Amino acid sequence: MFKQAILSVLIVAIIASSAYASPIFSFVKQFESVNKRSPTSSNICCLPNVFSMKGVFNQVSIVANNSTLQPVEGGFTFAGDYNAGKIRQDITYTVDGAVNTYTNWDFKISSSITVSYDLQSGKCTCRKVQDFNQWDALCLPNSGTVTKAKIGSYDALKIVNTQYGATGTIWTFREPQMANDKCWILNTFVVVPTASQDQTYYDMVEKVDSNVFTVPSSCPSINTCLSQ
């Protein structure tokens, strides 16, 4: 994936969602774009290297073929250990009353090779992915209008950015024990000409349960995935 500003990634995701009337939602794809782990002038802050969180999202988009509004809502859980090179995402979303669920695992093989598993409707598939940015830190670039705020007693930032005719707002906060260059994402809200998407994150902790990275026995082996 090319390195893109976070708002650009959100916009790309939401435009794709409106075109296909289903959410192209992936926490990783929305926050993997900037790759500096240490605080620099180009980053506001980065998420921890090891963390778990949950989230919910709501989207309304115009379906391309008939210009009707298509609401989509769902939730997800995320566990990432960037030190060990392991990620899991569980996503559930509802479209036209139909509930869809899927699980994705990513495993780091080398600095440029990742094996990605997808489990949906009882079927487990895998593929080899060549991506030099996959295991870089999940950071927020220092762009747009940044306003300091408070969420309770926590230091917070409101980041507003406008690109490509779209506007995105991101809220972050930092717990007192966190390093100065680390933060949590609380909410993102993006509006484009054909859609809007709101996401709220919660239950974030700087730890993961290692058991969640075990893929079902029905899934292909790592070697099989690498040979594809």
N, C-alpha and C positions, 0 to 999 in steps of 0.2 A: 504494500500500500504506500502511495506517495505521502510524504509528510505534508499534512494540511493543518491549518489552524482549527481549533476545536469547533468553532461555530461552523466552519465550512463542512466538517464531518457531519455535524448535526443536520445541516441543510441537505446534504447529499442523501442522508438516511431518510429524511422525511419526504423529500421529493420522490425517492424510489418507492416509499410506502404508498404515496398517493397514486402513483402510476399503477401499482399492482393490487391496490385495495387490501393490503395486508402489511403488518409492520415488519420492516427489515430492521429489527431491533437487536442490537448487540452492544452491551456495555463496553466491551473491549474496543470495538470499532469506533465508538464515539470518543474514547478517551486515550487511545494509543498513539495519537498523531505526533506528539511532541516528546522528544526523547532525552532530555537532559535531567539527570538525577540530582545534581547539585543546584542550589539557588543561583540563578544568573539573571541578567537584565531581560532575557527573553521569556522567563517563566515567572509566574506569580507564586505558584506552589505546586507540589506533586502529591499524589496519594501515597500512602505507605507502601513499602515493597511487599508486605504480607498483610492481607486484610480480607474480611468477609463483609458483605452487606446485602440488604434487600431493597427492593424498589417497586414502585407502581408507575404505570404510564397510561396516558389518555391521549388519543389522537383523533382528529377530525380532518378528513381530506376529501377533495373532489375527485370522484371516480372519472377517469379520462374518457371512457366511452359514452357516458350518458350524463355527465355533469351533475350527478346526485351526490349528496354528502354521505360519506362512509365513516361512521364512528368505529374506533377500535380501542379496546382497553385491555390492560393486562398487568402482570407482575412478574418479578424475576428474583432469583437469588444468585449471588456471585461470590465465588471464592477464588482468590488468586495468591499464589506464592511465587513471586517473581524471582526470588533467590533460588528456588528449586526448579523453576521453569514449568509450573503446572497451573492450569486455569480450568474452572468449571462454571458454566452458566446454565441455569434452569429457567425457562421462559414459558409462561402461560398467557395466552391472549384470546379474546373473544371477538369474532367478526360475524355479524348477522345471526347472532345467537349460537353459533358453533364455537365450541371451546377447542383450542389447539394447544398442544404442549410439545416441547422438545428440550433436549439436553445437549449441550456441547462441551467437549473437553479439548483442551489444547495442551500438548506436551512438547517441551523444547528438546530438540535433538542436537542442534548445534546453533551457532550464532545466526545462521541464516535458514535453517530448516526446522519446521514445526510439523508435527502430526496432529491433525484435527479430526476428532470423532463427532458424529452427529447421531443422536438416537431420537427417532420420531415414529410413532405408530408401531412400536415394537421392532422396528428395523434399525439396525446399527450399521452405519457406513463410515468410512474414513478416507482421508486424502492427505497427501504430502503437500505442504505449503512452503513456498520460498518467500520469506518476508524478513527483511533486515530490521524492521521496526517492531516486530511482534513483542519482543521481550524488553523493550525500553520502558522507562518510567511513564506513568500516566500523569501528565502535567497539564496545567492551564497556562497558555501563553500570555504574556504581558501585553495585551492589546485591548482596544476599546476603551470605554469609560469605566474606571474602577472607583467604587465608593466604599469607604470604610463604614462598618455598622456593628451592631451588637445583636446576637441572638441569645437572649437571657444574659448570662455573664460571659458568653463566649465571644471572642473576636470573630467578626464575619466580614465578608466582602461581597458586594454586588457588582457583577461585571456585565456590562451591556455592550453589545457589538452589532454592527449593521454591515452586512455584506450581500452582494448579489440580489438586492431587493428584499432581503429578509432581515429580521431582527431577532436576536437571541439574548436571553437574560440568564445568567448563572449565579446562584448563591453558593458560597462556600463558608465554612467555619473551621476553627481550629480549637481543639481541646488544650487545656493548659499544659499537659504532659507531652504534647507533640512537639517535635523539632520545628524550628521556625520555618523551614522550607516544606513542611508537610501540612496537609489540610484534608478536609472531607468535602465532598460535593453534597449539598442539601437538596437543590432543585435546579432543573434546567427548563426553560420555556422558549420555544422557537416558533416564530410565525413566518410563513412564506406565502406567496400569492395564492397557492392552491391547498394549503394545509396548515395546521398548527399541532404542536405536540408538547405536552407537559409531562415531566418526570420528577418524581420525588423519591429520595433515598433515605433509608432509615436502618436501625440496628447495625450500624457499622462498628466493627471491632478490628484491632490489629492482631488477628490470629485466624487460623483456619483449622478445620478438622481434616486431617490427612486422609481419612477414610473416604471423603467425597471424591477423591481423585482416582478411585478404582472403577474401571469401566466394566460393564457386564461381561460375563464369560461368552456371551453370544457375539461379541464384537470381534472383528479381525485382530490379529496380532500386530504389534508395532512393525515387525519385519514385513508383513504382508502390505501394510500401509505404505511403507517406504519403497516397496518395489513397484508401486503403481505409477 
